[in-house]
Amino acid sequence: MIKLVGIVGTNAAKSTNRTLLRYMKKHFVDQAEIEICEINALPFFNKPDSHQPPAEIAQISKKIVAADGVIISTPEYDHSIPAALANLLEWFAYTTKPLQDKPVMITGASYGVLGTSRAQNHLRQMLNAPELKGLVMPGREYLLGHSLQAFDQDQNLIDKQKATELDQYFHDFCDFVLRNK
């Protein structure tokens, strides 16, 4: 079974990106083991004198290194990713580099209609940086707009078309992970 790390790309206490990852963990339980990682308690990046990461960064990095792939679910703030997610990526780039050549799936949920399209594009560019070198699955994205209304009381996707779209993307990502092991 494929082992994945799902990164909640925000430090917000309530986030539909967290809900999306929880849905994926439950919905795809027969296809992959997904461990969800929070980034709400990370220290702010400040270029240290050594390349040693803080314990919180080392812990997430260790999980990513042990995994077959990574899912990053990001909201969109001002046409970009949240500062908390940029902070995590800066720590990774300067210290542990756990995303290098690691298959990455990008998803995003937002309250508006566009569903994080600009944030995902920005994240894709960042992950292509030489210090990160995440192996982002090309040609695919999952955009969940109007995310406050997207889930039922059991945290299942309501819109069958969006659920089917996610099913196909996840299936393709699992194939991508296996091809790049």
C-alpha positions in Angstrom: 0.0 0.0 0.0 1.2 3.5 -0.8 2.2 5.7 2.1 1.5 9.4 1.8 1.9 12.5 3.9 -0.9 15.1 3.7 0.2 18.6 4.6 -2.5 21.0 5.8 -1.3 24.1 4.0 -2.5 26.6 6.6 -2.2 27.4 10.3 -5.9 28.3 10.5 -7.8 26.6 13.3 -10.7 25.8 10.9 -9.9 25.0 7.3 -11.7 23.2 4.5 -8.3 22.1 3.3 -8.0 20.1 6.5 -11.5 18.7 5.9 -10.5 17.8 2.4 -7.4 15.9 3.6 -9.5 14.1 6.2 -12.0 13.1 3.5 -9.2 11.8 1.4 -7.7 9.8 4.2 -11.1 8.2 4.9 -12.2 7.8 1.3 -9.0 6.4 -0.1 -8.2 4.1 2.9 -8.1 1.0 0.6 -5.6 2.6 -1.8 -3.2 4.5 0.5 -2.3 5.3 4.0 -2.4 9.0 4.5 -0.8 10.7 7.5 -2.0 14.3 8.0 0.6 16.8 9.2 -0.3 20.2 10.7 1.9 23.2 10.3 0.3 25.5 12.9 3.0 25.2 15.5 6.2 25.8 13.4 8.7 28.4 14.3 9.1 31.3 11.8 11.9 30.7 9.4 15.0 32.8 10.2 18.1 31.6 8.4 20.0 29.8 11.2 23.8 29.7 11.5 23.7 26.0 10.9 21.6 23.9 8.6 20.1 22.1 11.6 16.3 22.3 11.6 14.1 22.8 14.6 12.6 19.6 16.0 9.2 20.3 14.4 10.7 20.6 11.0 12.9 17.5 11.5 9.8 15.5 12.5 7.7 16.5 9.4 10.8 15.9 7.2 11.3 12.4 8.6 7.7 11.5 7.8 8.0 12.8 4.3 11.3 10.9 3.7 9.6 7.7 4.8 6.6 8.3 2.6 6.1 7.4 -1.0 4.6 10.8 -1.8 3.1 14.0 -0.5 -0.3 15.7 -0.8 -0.3 19.5 -0.1 -3.7 21.0 0.3 -3.5 24.8 0.2 -5.9 27.7 0.6 -5.4 30.8 -1.4 -4.7 34.1 0.2 -4.1 37.2 -2.0 -3.4 35.0 -5.1 -0.8 33.0 -3.3 -0.2 30.3 -0.7 -0.5 31.1 3.1 2.6 32.4 4.9 2.6 29.3 7.1 3.0 27.1 4.1 5.8 29.3 2.6 7.4 29.2 6.0 7.5 25.3 6.0 8.9 25.3 2.4 11.6 27.8 3.4 12.7 25.5 6.3 12.7 22.5 4.0 14.7 24.3 1.3 17.4 25.6 3.7 17.7 22.5 6.0 16.3 19.0 5.4 15.2 19.0 1.7 12.7 16.2 2.1 10.7 17.0 -1.0 13.6 16.5 -3.5 12.4 14.1 -6.2 9.4 13.1 -4.0 6.0 12.8 -5.9 3.7 15.7 -4.9 0.0 16.1 -5.4 -1.4 19.6 -5.1 -5.0 20.2 -4.0 -6.8 23.2 -2.7 -10.1 24.3 -1.2 -11.4 27.9 -1.0 -14.5 29.7 -0.1 -14.7 31.4 -3.5 -15.4 30.2 -7.0 -11.8 29.8 -8.3 -10.7 27.1 -5.8 -7.1 28.1 -5.2 -6.0 28.1 -8.9 -3.5 30.9 -8.4 -2.1 29.6 -5.2 -1.6 26.2 -6.8 0.3 27.7 -9.7 2.5 29.6 -7.2 3.0 26.5 -5.1 4.0 24.6 -8.3 6.6 27.2 -9.1 8.0 27.1 -5.6 8.3 23.3 -5.6 10.3 23.6 -8.8 13.0 25.6 -7.0 16.4 23.8 -7.0 16.4 23.7 -3.2 13.0 22.0 -3.1 12.8 20.0 -6.4 9.4 18.4 -5.6 8.2 16.1 -8.3 4.8 17.7 -8.9 2.4 15.6 -10.9 2.1 17.4 -14.2 -1.1 18.4 -15.9 -3.4 17.9 -13.0 -5.0 20.0 -10.3 -7.9 19.7 -7.9 -9.8 22.9 -7.3 -12.6 22.8 -4.7 -14.5 26.1 -4.8 -17.3 27.1 -2.5 -15.7 24.8 0.0 -17.8 25.9 3.0 -20.8 24.2 1.3 -18.8 21.3 -0.2 -19.0 18.8 2.7 -21.9 17.2 4.5 -22.1 16.7 8.3 -20.0 13.6 8.0 -17.3 15.5 6.1 -18.0 13.8 2.8 -18.0 15.7 -0.5 -21.6 16.5 -1.5 -21.0 17.2 -5.2 -20.6 13.8 -7.0 -18.8 15.4 -9.9 -16.1 16.9 -7.6 -15.9 13.5 -5.8 -15.4 11.7 -9.1 -12.8 14.3 -10.2 -10.9 13.7 -7.0 -11.1 9.9 -7.4 -9.6 10.1 -10.9 -6.9 12.5 -9.8 -6.0 10.4 -6.8 -5.9 7.2 -9.0 -3.6 9.0 -11.4 -1.4 10.3 -8.6 -1.0 6.7 -7.1 0.1 5.6 -10.6 2.5 8.5 -10.7 3.9 7.6 -7.3 4.5 4.0 -8.4 6.2 5.0 -11.6 8.6 7.3 -9.7 9.5 5.0 -6.7 
